[in-house]
Amino acid sequence: MSSVPNVVVHRDAEVLANAVAARIITRLVDAQAAKGSAHLVLTGGTVGIATLAAIAATPARDAVDWRRLDVWWGDERFLPTGDPERNETGARGALLDHVDLDPSRVHVMLGPDSGLSAEESADAYATELAKAARPEDHGPVPSFDVLLLGMGPDSHVASLFPGMPALYDTRPVVSVHGSPKPPPTRISLTLPAIQAAREVWVVASGEEKAGAVRLALADSGPVQVPAAGARGRSRTLFLLDRASATKIPPGLGRIASP
């Protein structure tokens, strides 16, 4: 069963990134206090990487036990390791290379330099997720404590684009071909894997996202509006700046402006 989205609107993209960073730190500390470790799923994009940089910049980051954190990705461009377009590369530069992570708990989606095809890379990631899942997770992926998602103006989340076959797939991880956004080949979590998360946070900024935000909150069908399927089991947050929230009609979500 999924949660009803709550909406939090911040003044601008910079404030949004800093606020999301503070939320992540608090959530990870709480999760580690409750069960010893935590699972975080990262996203790319401008706000996603700015959020990671904001975590790196605050002394509060030291409240997290980084050695007891598993880091995952919601999607990845099928490009060689170190390519500047990879989400992993951006995340390492912004945060991961600046904290004391256990390298074995940083779970990357492999690129073509691994010798794997995109399909084999997706299968390998699904296997890694299954190994990390516990009996209490009741499925083939861990119950992620926080799963971050950016959202495009077309309402895509991860590499799940409107109308594409991946939206019908019940496997946890799939290869995506013919992406309308370059590069054309990607690896992505599917909606069932996303919906297994305890908390899903959709982070969006900019006026060009306003229409997609409105449709995602209106519970439109996820095949045409993938972000409408981005729901966590316990909590769903749409974390927005004012520009991206301009088309939200009254009654859709709870709007708070810190």
Backbone as CSV, one residue per row, in Angstrom:
resi,resn,N_x,N_y,N_z,CA_x,CA_y,CA_z,C_x,C_y,C_z
1,MET,0.846,-1.192,0.000,0.000,0.000,0.000,0.881,1.242,0.000
2,SER,0.568,2.205,-0.842,1.411,3.396,-0.956,0.828,4.548,-0.163
3,SER,1.674,5.536,0.093,1.287,6.689,0.895,0.779,7.825,0.016
4,VAL,0.002,8.713,0.615,-0.492,9.905,-0.066,0.604,10.964,-0.034
5,PRO,0.912,11.587,-1.165,2.010,12.560,-1.172,1.739,13.787,-0.308
6,ASN,2.784,14.241,0.344,2.792,15.547,0.980,3.718,16.449,0.179
7,VAL,3.390,17.728,0.149,4.136,18.702,-0.647,4.773,19.729,0.272
8,VAL,6.060,19.970,0.070,6.757,21.033,0.798,7.385,21.957,-0.238
9,VAL,7.077,23.247,-0.131,7.545,24.227,-1.114,8.563,25.157,-0.467
10,HIS,9.725,25.272,-1.106,10.786,26.159,-0.623,10.953,27.334,-1.590
11,ARG,11.642,28.353,-1.114,11.697,29.620,-1.854,12.324,29.487,-3.235
12,ASP,13.457,28.805,-3.311,14.152,28.693,-4.598,14.982,27.409,-4.601
13,ALA,15.685,27.163,-5.691,16.407,25.902,-5.850,17.530,25.754,-4.825
14,GLU,18.197,26.840,-4.481,19.285,26.754,-3.503,18.766,26.377,-2.126
15,VAL,17.704,27.043,-1.705,17.106,26.711,-0.409,16.581,25.279,-0.425
16,LEU,15.990,24.877,-1.544,15.485,23.518,-1.692,16.599,22.496,-1.480
17,ALA,17.729,22.665,-2.157,18.837,21.711,-2.034,19.340,21.633,-0.594
18,ASN,19.458,22.775,0.071,19.926,22.774,1.455,18.927,22.101,2.386
19,ALA,17.642,22.327,2.132,16.602,21.731,2.974,16.540,20.220,2.787
20,VAL,16.655,19.771,1.549,16.643,18.329,1.297,17.870,17.674,1.935
21,ALA,19.011,18.345,1.855,20.224,17.827,2.494,20.009,17.628,3.992
22,ALA,19.408,18.617,4.646,19.146,18.511,6.085,18.184,17.369,6.386
23,ARG,17.174,17.204,5.543,16.215,16.107,5.718,16.905,14.746,5.594
24,ILE,17.775,14.622,4.608,18.469,13.350,4.404,19.311,12.993,5.619
25,ILE,20.079,13.953,6.122,20.916,13.686,7.290,20.068,13.213,8.466
26,THR,18.972,13.909,8.717,18.100,13.539,9.830,17.516,12.145,9.646
27,ARG,17.070,11.852,8.434,16.450,10.546,8.171,17.469,9.420,8.313
28,LEU,18.690,9.620,7.825,19.701,8.579,7.931,20.100,8.344,9.382
29,VAL,20.250,9.406,10.148,20.594,9.267,11.563,19.495,8.492,12.293
30,ASP,18.246,8.825,12.019,17.128,8.125,12.667,17.101,6.647,12.281
31,ALA,17.314,6.359,11.005,17.293,4.968,10.541,18.422,4.166,11.169
32,GLN,19.610,4.761,11.234,20.736,4.050,11.826,20.538,3.839,13.322
33,ALA,19.925,4.791,13.993,19.649,4.632,15.423,18.646,3.505,15.659
34,ALA,17.699,3.362,14.718,16.641,2.364,14.890,17.091,0.956,14.539
35,LYS,17.930,0.829,13.500,18.244,-0.530,13.039,19.708,-0.758,12.685
36,GLY,20.547,0.211,12.989,21.981,-0.005,12.836,22.574,0.419,11.517
37,SER,21.778,0.447,10.453,22.280,0.829,9.141,21.153,1.512,8.369
38,ALA,21.467,1.965,7.154,20.458,2.650,6.346,20.752,2.421,4.878
39,HIS,19.708,2.546,4.067,19.809,2.429,2.614,19.310,3.725,1.990
40,LEU,20.146,4.334,1.149,19.821,5.589,0.472,19.960,5.401,-1.030
41,VAL,18.947,5.815,-1.781,18.988,5.749,-3.241,19.161,7.160,-3.778
42,LEU,20.190,7.361,-4.595,20.529,8.684,-5.110,19.939,8.919,-6.497
43,THR,19.831,10.187,-6.829,19.411,10.606,-8.157,20.444,11.579,-8.711
44,GLY,20.413,11.786,-10.007,21.296,12.771,-10.625,20.565,14.082,-10.829
45,GLY,20.949,14.821,-11.853,20.287,16.091,-12.136,20.854,17.223,-11.310
46,THR,20.493,18.430,-11.697,21.049,19.632,-11.063,20.753,19.695,-9.580
47,VAL,19.477,19.526,-9.205,19.116,19.628,-7.792,19.638,18.429,-7.014
48,GLY,19.612,17.239,-7.628,20.112,16.057,-6.945,21.578,16.190,-6.563
49,ILE,22.406,16.655,-7.490,23.830,16.822,-7.198,24.053,18.000,-6.259
50,ALA,23.266,19.073,-6.396,23.388,20.209,-5.475,23.050,19.792,-4.047
51,THR,22.095,18.885,-3.900,21.744,18.377,-2.573,22.913,17.621,-1.955
52,LEU,23.581,16.792,-2.747,24.727,16.049,-2.233,25.864,16.996,-1.857
53,ALA,26.066,18.029,-2.657,27.096,19.020,-2.328,26.757,19.757,-1.029
54,ALA,25.462,20.003,-0.810,25.045,20.666,0.423,25.289,19.774,1.642
55,ILE,25.099,18.465,1.485,25.423,17.546,2.578,26.913,17.614,2.890
56,ALA,27.730,17.588,1.838,29.182,17.626,2.027,29.628,18.902,2.723
57,ALA,28.908,19.991,2.504,29.334,21.299,3.003,28.926,21.565,4.452
58,THR,28.024,20.766,5.008,27.550,21.061,6.359,28.237,20.182,7.397
59,PRO,28.639,20.758,8.529,29.231,19.946,9.603,28.277,18.872,10.124
60,ALA,26.969,19.063,9.914,25.984,18.083,10.384,26.149,16.728,9.708
61,ARG,26.874,16.682,8.597,27.073,15.392,7.913,27.762,14.382,8.822
62,ASP,28.527,14.877,9.812,29.273,13.976,10.689,28.366,13.219,11.653
63,ALA,27.082,13.598,11.702,26.132,12.847,12.530,25.795,11.500,11.912
64,VAL,26.023,11.355,10.609,25.761,10.099,9.908,26.961,9.172,10.064
65,ASP,26.693,7.902,10.343,27.757,6.906,10.332,27.859,6.396,8.901
66,TRP,28.739,6.992,8.133,28.813,6.703,6.705,29.248,5.267,6.423
67,ARG,29.957,4.644,7.348,30.376,3.253,7.143,29.200,2.284,7.226
68,ARG,28.106,2.740,7.797,26.925,1.879,7.935,25.800,2.312,6.996
69,LEU,26.194,2.882,5.864,25.229,3.331,4.863,25.433,2.569,3.560
70,ASP,24.348,2.029,3.012,24.362,1.462,1.667,23.836,2.511,0.699
71,VAL,24.623,2.769,-0.347,24.268,3.770,-1.354,23.900,3.063,-2.658
72,TRP,22.747,3.418,-3.198,22.241,2.857,-4.453,21.910,3.995,-5.413
73,TRP,21.593,3.649,-6.642,21.135,4.640,-7.620,19.799,4.215,-8.209
74,GLY,18.949,5.209,-8.487,17.670,4.925,-9.121,17.815,4.660,-10.603
75,ASP,18.844,5.258,-11.211,19.114,4.998,-12.620,20.532,5.435,-12.945
76,GLU,20.988,5.014,-14.102,22.324,5.379,-14.538,22.385,5.401,-16.057
77,ARG,23.180,6.309,-16.589,23.448,6.299,-18.029,24.457,5.200,-18.323
78,PHE,24.206,4.421,-19.356,25.077,3.287,-19.677,26.303,3.802,-20.406
79,LEU,27.205,4.362,-19.602,28.431,4.980,-20.081,29.593,4.462,-19.244
80,PRO,30.828,4.582,-19.729,31.971,4.035,-18.989,32.187,4.714,-17.642
81,THR,32.776,3.972,-16.728,33.130,4.500,-15.415,33.937,5.791,-15.563
82,GLY,33.548,6.807,-14.789,34.250,8.080,-14.821,33.718,9.069,-15.836
83,ASP,32.816,8.619,-16.722,32.240,9.553,-17.691,31.506,10.654,-16.936
84,PRO,31.723,11.931,-17.303,31.095,13.028,-16.560,29.573,13.029,-16.621
85,GLU,28.999,12.299,-17.580,27.538,12.246,-17.678,26.917,11.190,-16.766
86,ARG,27.724,10.347,-16.182,27.182,9.330,-15.275,26.728,9.953,-13.953
87,ASN,25.610,9.491,-13.419,25.151,9.955,-12.112,26.168,9.627,-11.026
88,GLU,26.800,8.466,-11.140,27.817,8.072,-10.169,28.948,9.094,-10.119
89,THR,29.406,9.542,-11.277,30.520,10.494,-11.330,30.157,11.787,-10.610
90,GLY,28.962,12.297,-10.873,28.515,13.520,-10.200,28.397,13.340,-8.703
91,ALA,27.873,12.186,-8.283,27.687,11.933,-6.851,29.024,11.803,-6.136
92,ARG,29.991,11.162,-6.789,31.307,11.025,-6.162,31.961,12.386,-5.985
93,GLY,31.881,13.224,-7.011,32.498,14.531,-6.914,31.839,15.429,-5.887
94,ALA,30.521,15.318,-5.756,29.783,16.196,-4.847,29.856,15.746,-3.396
95,LEU,29.836,14.421,-3.164,29.750,13.942,-1.782,30.543,12.667,-1.499
96,LEU,30.363,11.639,-2.306,30.820,10.308,-1.913,32.323,10.224,-1.688
97,ASP,33.099,11.007,-2.450,34.547,10.998,-2.267,34.991,11.810,-1.055
98,HIS,34.049,12.446,-0.364,34.397,13.333,0.747,33.949,12.786,2.096
99,VAL,33.359,11.585,2.117,32.934,10.969,3.375,33.490,9.551,3.437
100,ASP,33.514,9.006,4.645,34.167,7.717,4.883,33.186,6.567,4.645
101,LEU,32.874,6.310,3.391,31.982,5.221,3.032,32.752,3.904,2.971
102,ASP,32.023,2.808,3.208,32.557,1.479,2.958,32.404,1.210,1.465
103,PRO,33.495,1.071,0.712,33.378,0.900,-0.741,32.487,-0.267,-1.149
104,SER,32.432,-1.307,-0.323,31.603,-2.466,-0.661,30.119,-2.172,-0.533
105,ARG,29.784,-1.039,0.078,28.375,-0.671,0.259,27.945,0.451,-0.684
106,VAL,28.803,0.778,-1.633,28.448,1.731,-2.693,28.153,0.903,-3.938
107,HIS,26.874,0.824,-4.282,26.409,-0.128,-5.293,26.175,0.599,-6.621
108,VAL,27.135,0.529,-7.513,27.036,1.252,-8.786,26.402,0.371,-9.860
109,MET,25.755,1.016,-10.809,25.241,0.330,-11.994,26.365,0.312,-13.023
110,LEU,26.784,-0.878,-13.424,27.962,-1.031,-14.268,27.718,-0.538,-15.692
111,GLY,28.769,0.060,-16.280,28.713,0.557,-17.646,29.340,-0.408,-18.628
112,PRO,29.469,0.001,-19.880,29.995,-0.895,-20.918,31.445,-1.305,-20.703
113,ASP,32.207,-0.514,-19.949,33.598,-0.880,-19.690,33.715,-2.109,-18.793
114,SER,32.596,-2.534,-18.198,32.593,-3.753,-17.387,32.593,-5.014,-18.242
115,GLY,32.332,-4.838,-19.538,32.193,-5.982,-20.421,30.787,-6.526,-20.491
116,LEU,29.883,-5.942,-19.705,28.495,-6.382,-19.698,27.674,-5.582,-20.697
117,SER,26.646,-6.195,-21.234,25.654,-5.459,-22.009,24.741,-4.718,-21.031
118,ALA,23.909,-3.824,-21.548,22.980,-3.099,-20.684,22.040,-4.071,-19.971
119,GLU,21.592,-5.098,-20.685,20.693,-6.078,-20.079,21.401,-6.844,-18.964
120,GLU,22.647,-7.205,-19.196,23.410,-7.931,-18.178,23.705,-7.038,-16.975
121,SER,23.951,-5.760,-17.220,24.177,-4.823,-16.125,22.922,-4.699,-15.264
122,ALA,21.762,-4.616,-15.901,20.501,-4.538,-15.151,20.297,-5.799,-14.313
123,ASP,20.579,-6.951,-14.902,20.428,-8.212,-14.164,21.399,-8.282,-12.983
124,ALA,22.617,-7.804,-13.203,23.616,-7.821,-12.132,23.173,-6.929,-10.980
125,TYR,22.568,-5.786,-11.298,22.106,-4.871,-10.241,20.939,-5.494,-9.482
126,ALA,20.061,-6.155,-10.203,18.945,-6.835,-9.545,19.458,-7.901,-8.581
127,THR,20.508,-8.615,-8.981,21.099,-9.628,-8.109,21.687,-8.999,-6.854
128,GLU,22.358,-7.851,-7.028,22.945,-7.159,-5.879,21.871,-6.662,-4.920
129,LEU,20.787,-6.156,-5.474,19.662,-5.724,-4.631,19.086,-6.896,-3.855
130,ALA,18.907,-8.019,-4.529,18.333,-9.198,-3.876,19.215,-9.680,-2.726
131,LYS,20.541,-9.603,-2.908,21.458,-10.015,-1.850,21.332,-9.113,-0.617
132,ALA,21.011,-7.846,-0.827,20.905,-6.893,0.280,19.541,-6.922,0.960
133,ALA,18.551,-7.528,0.302,17.202,-7.579,0.867,17.159,-8.575,2.025
134,ARG,16.398,-8.227,3.050,16.232,-9.100,4.210,14.830,-9.702,4.180
135,PRO,14.590,-10.770,4.939,13.263,-11.386,4.942,12.136,-10.402,5.253
136,GLU,12.423,-9.442,6.139,11.380,-8.477,6.505,11.065,-7.488,5.387
137,ASP,11.895,-7.452,4.349,11.621,-6.560,3.221,10.532,-7.105,2.298
138,HIS,10.251,-8.391,2.386,9.145,-9.011,1.642,9.238,-8.780,0.138
139,GLY,10.426,-8.842,-0.410,10.551,-8.656,-1.846,11.989,-8.728,-2.305
140,PRO,12.223,-8.475,-3.590,13.557,-8.645,-4.174,14.482,-7.449,-4.022
141,VAL,14.054,-6.419,-3.297,14.910,-5.251,-3.068,14.816,-4.852,-1.600
142,PRO,15.848,-4.176,-1.074,15.741,-3.662,0.296,14.616,-2.625,0.407
143,SER,14.097,-2.479,1.619,13.134,-1.400,1.872,13.939,-0.122,2.092
144,PHE,14.269,0.555,1.007,15.121,1.747,1.082,14.552,2.741,2.093
145,ASP,15.438,3.329,2.907,14.975,4.316,3.883,14.574,5.616,3.210
146,VAL,15.364,6.040,2.232,15.018,7.205,1.410,15.395,6.895,-0.031
147,LEU,14.464,7.102,-0.926,14.728,6.967,-2.357,14.463,8.322,-3.001
148,LEU,15.539,8.956,-3.457,15.441,10.276,-4.079,15.175,10.140,-5.572
149,LEU,14.305,10.987,-6.081,14.016,11.019,-7.508,13.967,12.462,-7.988
150,GLY,14.636,12.749,-9.083,14.368,13.980,-9.806,13.185,13.736,-10.725
151,MET,12.729,14.773,-11.371,11.604,14.628,-12.295,11.794,15.572,-13.469
152,GLY,11.560,15.058,-14.671,11.694,15.887,-15.856,10.408,16.618,-16.195
153,PRO,10.465,17.585,-17.098,9.253,18.304,-17.536,8.227,17.377,-18.182
154,ASP,8.677,16.211,-18.654,7.757,15.215,-19.233,7.236,14.259,-18.173
155,SER,7.575,14.502,-16.914,7.173,13.717,-15.738,7.981,12.434,-15.578
156,HIS,9.081,12.248,-16.313,9.857,11.019,-16.108,10.570,11.061,-14.769
157,VAL,10.707,9.890,-14.170,11.506,9.718,-12.956,12.463,8.555,-13.221
158,ALA,13.634,8.590,-12.555,14.700,7.645,-12.877,14.883,7.687,-14.396
159,SER,14.926,6.533,-15.066,14.927,6.540,-16.537,13.653,5.878,-17.049
160,LEU,12.552,6.207,-16.381,11.227,5.716,-16.771,10.506,6.858,-17.476
161,PHE,10.448,6.768,-18.795,9.883,7.835,-19.619,8.460,7.486,-20.043
162,PRO,7.608,8.492,-20.222,6.203,8.230,-20.550,6.033,7.280,-21.733
163,GLY,5.161,6.295,-21.535,4.769,5.401,-22.605,5.764,4.327,-22.976
164,MET,6.912,4.268,-22.295,7.933,3.300,-22.684,7.716,1.947,-21.998
165,PRO,8.224,0.857,-22.605,7.968,-0.493,-22.092,8.382,-0.703,-20.639
166,ALA,9.420,0.000,-20.180,9.903,-0.207,-18.813,8.824,0.038,-17.771
167,LEU,7.837,0.863,-18.109,6.774,1.180,-17.152,5.841,0.006,-16.900
168,TYR,5.874,-0.974,-17.778,5.044,-2.166,-17.601,5.825,-3.307,-16.947
169,ASP,7.123,-3.126,-16.766,7.984,-4.223,-16.342,7.880,-4.452,-14.842
170,THR,7.775,-5.709,-14.438,7.671,-6.037,-13.020,8.999,-6.450,-12.399
171,ARG,10.055,-6.565,-13.210,11.376,-6.822,-12.658,11.853,-5.582,-11.898
172,PRO,12.763,-5.740,-10.947,13.203,-4.558,-10.187,14.092,-3.601,-10.962
173,VAL,14.854,-4.116,-11.938,15.812,-3.299,-12.691,15.711,-3.677,-14.164
174,VAL,15.742,-2.677,-15.034,15.661,-2.949,-16.470,16.659,-2.082,-17.225
175,SER,17.004,-2.541,-18.421,17.742,-1.696,-19.356,16.726,-0.892,-20.159
176,VAL,17.084,0.322,-20.489,16.208,1.220,-21.247,16.928,1.592,-22.539
177,HIS,16.278,1.385,-23.651,16.850,1.719,-24.955,15.962,2.763,-25.634
178,GLY,16.572,3.622,-26.407,15.809,4.642,-27.113,15.280,5.734,-26.211
179,SER,16.031,6.041,-25.157,15.618,7.126,-24.264,15.471,8.428,-25.048
180,PRO,14.368,9.190,-24.811,14.215,10.465,-25.496,15.218,11.517,-25.055
181,LYS,15.912,11.238,-23.938,16.980,12.097,-23.446,18.295,11.364,-23.626
182,PRO,19.320,12.008,-24.187,20.596,11.307,-24.343,21.250,11.059,-22.980
183,PRO,22.051,10.012,-22.904,22.304,8.990,-23.929,21.110,8.039,-24.049
184,PRO,20.999,7.338,-25.169,19.803,6.536,-25.410,19.701,5.273,-24.576
185,THR,20.831,4.763,-24.063,20.815,3.515,-23.301,21.083,3.800,-21.829
186,ARG,20.232,3.225,-20.970,20.300,3.498,-19.542,19.927,2.253,-18.755
187,ILE,20.168,2.297,-17.471,19.726,1.269,-16.533,18.820,1.973,-15.520
188,SER,17.722,1.335,-15.141,16.790,2.016,-14.244,16.088,1.046,-13.305
189,LEU,15.838,1.493,-12.076,14.869,0.811,-11.238,13.498,0.945,-11.892
190,THR,12.635,-0.010,-11.655,11.264,0.053,-12.151,10.343,0.583,-11.053
191,LEU,9.089,0.808,-11.411,8.138,1.305,-10.414,7.968,0.347,-9.237
192,PRO,7.897,-0.979,-9.436,7.783,-1.846,-8.258,8.955,-1.704,-7.289
193,ALA,10.160,-1.528,-7.800,11.313,-1.343,-6.917,11.237,-0.001,-6.200
194,ILE,10.830,1.035,-6.922,10.674,2.351,-6.305,9.617,2.308,-5.209
195,GLN,8.519,1.657,-5.481,7.402,1.605,-4.529,7.678,0.718,-3.327
196,ALA,8.790,-0.029,-3.348,9.189,-0.825,-2.187,9.879,0.012,-1.124
197,ALA,10.262,1.244,-1.469,10.964,2.113,-0.530,10.044,2.533,0.615
198,ARG,10.637,2.686,1.787,9.861,3.232,2.900,9.427,4.663,2.578
199,GLU,10.387,5.452,2.098,10.082,6.848,1.771,10.590,7.158,0.367
200,VAL,9.753,7.789,-0.427,10.116,8.285,-1.756,10.009,9.800,-1.721
201,TRP,11.104,10.460,-2.113,11.129,11.925,-2.163,11.361,12.359,-3.604
202,VAL,10.393,13.038,-4.188,10.533,13.596,-5.530,10.965,15.047,-5.381
203,VAL,12.103,15.379,-5.943,12.679,16.721,-5.797,12.659,17.398,-7.160
204,ALA,12.041,18.582,-7.226,11.920,19.266,-8.517,12.017,20.770,-8.322
205,SER,12.624,21.428,-9.311,12.698,22.890,-9.289,12.544,23.421,-10.702
206,GLY,12.061,24.641,-10.802,11.943,25.306,-12.092,10.523,25.306,-12.641
207,GLU,10.171,26.406,-13.286,8.815,26.573,-13.810,8.468,25.524,-14.863
208,GLU,9.489,25.018,-15.577,9.228,24.034,-16.627,8.738,22.698,-16.065
209,LYS,8.881,22.503,-14.745,8.412,21.265,-14.111,6.991,21.390,-13.551
210,ALA,6.418,22.591,-13.571,5.156,22.825,-12.864,4.016,21.953,-13.387
211,GLY,3.906,21.813,-14.701,2.841,20.995,-15.265,2.993,19.535,-14.879
212,ALA,4.207,19.037,-14.897,4.461,17.647,-14.527,4.162,17.404,-13.054
213,VAL,4.501,18.371,-12.206,4.195,18.257,-10.783,2.688,18.141,-10.575
214,ARG,1.939,18.976,-11.260,0.485,18.946,-11.119,-0.081,17.584,-11.508
215,LEU,0.363,17.057,-12.638,-0.141,15.765,-13.092,0.276,14.634,-12.157
216,ALA,1.494,14.699,-11.644,1.981,13.648,-10.751,1.188,13.602,-9.457
217,LEU,0.788,14.760,-8.963,0.017,14.813,-7.720,-1.460,14.497,-7.934
218,ALA,-1.904,14.576,-9.177,-3.318,14.317,-9.484,-3.598,12.832,-9.679
219,ASP,-2.600,11.984,-9.389,-2.760,10.535,-9.547,-3.116,10.152,-10.972
220,SER,-2.496,10.817,-11.927,-2.646,10.420,-13.322,-2.023,9.033,-13.495
221,GLY,-2.370,8.342,-14.554,-1.817,7.009,-14.781,-0.315,7.057,-14.952
222,PRO,0.431,6.156,-14.291,1.890,6.211,-14.340,2.487,5.848,-15.688
223,VAL,1.719,5.238,-16.586,2.277,4.935,-17.899,2.518,6.223,-18.682
224,GLN,1.611,7.172,-18.578,1.788,8.456,-19.250,2.428,9.508,-18.349
225,VAL,2.301,9.343,-17.037,2.895,10.272,-16.068,3.669,9.426,-15.054
226,PRO,4.895,9.016,-15.388,5.634,8.111,-14.499,5.755,8.599,-13.061
227,ALA,5.884,9.913,-12.860,6.016,10.429,-11.492,4.776,10.171,-10.655
228,ALA,3.646,9.899,-11.297,2.430,9.562,-10.546,2.552,8.204,-9.876
229,GLY,3.500,7.395,-10.330,3.748,6.104,-9.699,4.842,6.141,-8.655
230,ALA,5.425,7.299,-8.427,6.515,7.444,-7.456,5.910,7.635,-6.069
231,ARG,5.701,6.541,-5.387,5.067,6.569,-4.073,5.814,5.628,-3.138
232,GLY,6.064,6.081,-1.911,6.693,5.242,-0.904,5.660,4.509,-0.078
233,ARG,6.089,3.433,0.577,5.156,2.655,1.392,4.697,3.430,2.621
234,SER,5.628,4.141,3.269,5.284,4.859,4.499,5.107,6.355,4.280
235,ARG,5.860,6.902,3.314,5.827,8.357,3.135,6.248,8.720,1.726
236,THR,5.558,9.702,1.167,5.922,10.266,-0.135,5.970,11.779,0.015
237,LEU,7.089,12.361,-0.373,7.249,13.809,-0.321,7.538,14.345,-1.714
238,PHE,6.869,15.434,-2.078,7.250,16.222,-3.239,7.902,17.482,-2.687
239,LEU,9.209,17.581,-2.855,10.000,18.692,-2.331,10.309,19.622,-3.491
240,LEU,9.738,20.816,-3.446,9.699,21.695,-4.608,10.204,23.088,-4.277
241,ASP,10.571,23.832,-5.329,10.721,25.274,-5.152,9.426,25.948,-5.623
242,ARG,9.311,27.234,-5.379,8.055,27.921,-5.695,7.721,27.871,-7.181
243,ALA,8.760,27.937,-8.025,8.508,27.958,-9.469,7.862,26.654,-9.937
244,SER,8.297,25.533,-9.402,7.751,24.248,-9.839,6.391,23.947,-9.212
245,ALA,5.989,24.741,-8.217,4.732,24.493,-7.507,3.596,25.395,-7.969
246,THR,3.810,26.174,-9.027,2.825,27.197,-9.393,1.513,26.647,-9.935
247,LYS,1.495,25.396,-10.384,0.270,24.853,-10.978,-0.431,23.827,-10.094
248,ILE,-0.015,23.740,-8.846,-0.673,22.792,-7.944,-2.018,23.373,-7.520
249,PRO,-3.132,22.706,-7.835,-4.429,23.228,-7.407,-4.658,22.967,-5.941
250,PRO,-5.555,23.733,-5.321,-5.857,23.524,-3.904,-6.335,22.092,-3.671
251,GLY,-5.939,21.534,-2.543,-6.409,20.204,-2.180,-5.515,19.073,-2.609
252,LEU,-4.519,19.353,-3.466,-3.597,18.293,-3.883,-2.372,18.332,-2.993
253,GLY,-2.351,17.448,-2.019,-1.221,17.416,-1.101,-1.340,18.474,-0.031
254,ARG,-0.412,18.422,0.887,-0.350,19.416,1.966,0.825,20.315,1.662
255,ILE,0.552,21.590,1.509,1.603,22.535,1.110,2.079,23.303,2.345
256,ALA,3.356,23.202,2.615,3.958,23.956,3.707,5.131,24.715,3.124
257,SER,5.277,25.955,3.478,6.383,26.768,2.981,7.251,27.214,4.137
258,PRO,8.310,26.456,4.421,9.183,26.816,5.543,9.854,28.164,5.294
